[in-house]
Amino acid sequence: SCVQLTQRLVYSNILGLDPTLRNGSLKDGTLNMEMLQFKSKFPREVLLCRVGDFYEAIGFDACILVEHAGLNPFGGLRSDSIPKAGCPIMNLRQTLDDLTRCGYSVCIVEEIQGPTQARARKGRFISGHAHPGSPYVFGLAEVDHDLEFPDPMPVVGISRSAKGYCLISVLETMKTYSAEEGLTEEAIVTKLRICRYHHLYLHSSLRNNSSGTSRWGEFGEGGLLWGECNGKSFDWFDGSPIDELLCKQGKGNIWPGREN
């Protein structure tokens, strides 16, 4: 089902919606445009939007729900409509558990309840976020529900210096970080293979090699690490490795023992 849905995605907008398909309009005033604006604020999170008695996702996010939360696409697999999936309100917590267990963060958009004027759209707002390290959102855990909090998943950054490779692990929800320096290429690859992480950042120092070029992995140097990372999703970053990675995760907050 997910493979068939991905064939209807486009890459001209962050939602992956094809405006030529049924329910794919991105005109001002439409729900799709409203969801696009929310998605632009948190592009790395799966967007679940409250629509009546359901929480819905569209485009890329709908494919993620079908693949990792076991949900069926709305409208079946009709080829003339945009990918859309969702869950009833009562199943929101289970859906969040499924997504965060797979390493996804989720942005939850609520609609303002109560009477509205005729033909007027309901107002919506971001009510919370669920992350692999903190999967429960206020109001979703019942008093008699025995919560099992999984181990938090870090954001990982890799850099390189004259001392060797450095693995930086940042737990945003715990406001802690660690840095392992002086690692060999074999050690850094082994750690990547056994570590579960939320997102991977690669420092620009990895681009340089002994040949003086910036083609990473040339002449075998860094080739083992490149082979490990090449098929993964990652972002490049510059500057002081620890400071820049903390800045990306802290969004301006002061980290203990660290200055902005």
Salt bridges, closest charged atoms under 4 A:
GLU34 OE1 - ARG124 NH1 3.63
GLU45 OE1 - HIS129 ND1 2.73
ASP61 OD1 - LYS39 NZ 2.95
ASP80 OD1 - ARG78 NE 2.83
ASP98 OD1 - ARG101 NH1 3.44
GLU110 OE1 - ARG50 NH1 3.15
GLU111 OE2 - LYS122 NZ 3.81
GLU111 OE1 - ARG124 NH2 2.97
GLU172 OE2 - LYS251 NZ 3.63
GLU180 OE1 - LYS191 NZ 2.99
GLU218 OE2 - ARG215 NH2 2.92
GLU221 OE2 - ARG160 NH2 2.25
GLU228 OE1 - ARG193 NE 2.83
GLU228 OE2 - LYS232 NZ 3.70
ASP235 OD2 - ARG44 NH2 1.87
ASP235 OD2 - HIS199 NE2 3.04
ASP243 OD1 - ARG258 NH2 2.73
